[in-house]
């Protein structure tokens, strides 16, 4: 069986490795692209303040926030008093690989914004409460508001934008100057030109892959714009992604509670 994920090959990790180990052929169908903001002045200013020691903490809620700071020249250097936190092990792996920063703080019970709020240490007396929170431009406000309620003085900045690669119903090229990830190797991808033609001819159900793993709500929106035939079997990672698919008229056949190979295989009955 072949399974395609709606993300870039450079974002692959244990999920893809586990699927390959189970005998599945893994391909990628990136329908969105993460890019630096068109105006990155605010992010550059935040990086300058970070290097000066203006922040007691910097929190990374995704690997893409790490990639965005690195693309603007951050090499992981931090003042000794600045602590680093991440949402989970995937972000920690990218942080270490790109910057050398090891052993960041992360929540243990729940690897999410809610988990960060629940487990984030309270500000220490007589110590700076300034916290840098670089996030997606589309990020919700819950984390910032939750941290502020704990007593942190949060500086939230847009580190990257997620933009659809679907233009007029077909997949288009991305922005090579602003994209956070290197161009993918063609052998990792579905044949996008052929796929677009087959989508228009409603032939995807006669092709591999027959399963598409939808990795985010933004990818769900892009798939809907692509004109995906409703008979294709879709698996959604998380209920927000599933809700978006349902709202756009292409409901998921299964919803994964976590982005793991075990969850995918269980949904596939393997």
C-alpha positions, -999 to +999 in steps of 0.1 A: +000+000+000+011+035-008+003+064+016+009+101+009+013+127+035+003+163+029+036+178+040+072+183+028+097+154+028+121+175+049+095+173+077+096+135+079+105+118+111+095+088+132+060+087+117+073+081+082+100+057+094+074+036+112+052+034+082+081+023+060+091-003+086+055-017+084+059-022+046+041+009+033+054+030+005+056+065+017+053+095-006+046+132+000+020+156-014+030+190+000+000+213-006+011+241+017+044+259+022+059+275+053+075+309+045+091+338+063+067+367+067+068+391+038+078+418+063+102+402+088+113+433+106+095+425+138+111+391+139+146+405+133+141+430+161+130+401+184+162+382+175+183+412+183+166+415+217+171+378+223+208+381+217+210+410+241+195+390+269+161+409+270+142+376+274+142+352+303+127+325+281+121+317+244+094+291+236+092+272+203+058+257+195+069+240+163+099+230+143+090+256+118+095+284+143+131+271+148+136+270+111+124+305+107+148+319+132+177+299+117+168+312+082+172+348+096+207+339+109+202+326+145+228+300+153+214+289+187+236+314+207+218+325+238+228+345+269+234+323+299+203+335+317+179+327+288+161+294+290+146+275+261+114+256+259+098+235+232+064+219+227+077+183+222+105+160+211+100+167+174+107+203+178+136+195+202+152+173+175+151+200+149+164+225+174+194+203+182+201+195+146+200+231+133+215+249+163+231+225+187+209+235+215+202+205+237+179+195+266+153+222+263+124+223+288+092+206+275+059+196+290+057+160+300+020+151+303+006+168+271+028+179+242+006+209+232+000+246+239-023+235+267+004+213+281+029+242+280+005+264+299-002+237+325+035+229+332+053+261+325+072+272+356+059+303+373+081+334+370+107+335+398+107+364+422+131+393+413+138+377+379+128+390+345+094+378+333+100+386+297+092+357+273+097+355+236+070+335+217+077+332+180+048+315+163+029+310+130+011+340+118-020+319+119-015+308+155-044+311+179-040+334+210-046+307+237-009+301+245-001+338+247-031+345+269-024+315+291+012+325+297+002+360+304-022+347+330+007+329+347+025+362+351+048+362+320+054+393+299+049+377+265+063+392+233+045+373+205+059+376+170+050+361+137+079+338+126+064+323+095+033+320+074+016+289+060+004+295+024-015+272+001+003+259-030-030+254-048-037+281-073-068+279-095-073+242-086-038+230-094-005+227-075+019+256-081+055+262-074+064+278-041+085+308-031+122+298-032+134+329-014+110+328+016+104+290+020+118+275+053+126+241+038+149+231+010+133+221-023+121+184-021+137+157-041+114+146-069+117+109-060+100+116-026+070+132-043+040+120-061+041+131-098+024+164-092+017+172-128+002+138-135-017+139-102-033+173-110-044+160-144-058+128-129-076+149-102-093+169-129-103+137-147-115+121-114-091+092-118-073+093-085-094+064-071-078+041-097-042+051-087-019+047-059-020+063-034-055+055-022-048+069+012-039+105+020-028+114+055-039+150+061-015+166+085-031+200+093-061+222+089-043+243+064-035+212+043-072+202+045-082+235+031-057+232+003-068+197-006-104+209-008-093+237-032-074+211-053-107+194-060-100+160-045-126+134-054-147+125-024-141+087-028-104+090-018-098+077+016-085+105+039-070+101+074-068+132+095-043+140+122-063+155+150-099+167+154-093+203+142-080+188+108-110+165+107-134+193+113-119+213+085-122+184+061-158+179+071-165+216+067-150+216+032-171+186+022-144+159+021-148+141+055-121+119+068-125+082+070-105+081+102-092+106+128-058+100+145-054+112+181-016+114+176+008+117+146+023+082+150+028+052+128+009+031+153-021+053+150-020+053+112-017+015+111-046+011+135-068+033+114-058+012+083-066-020+102-030-033+099 
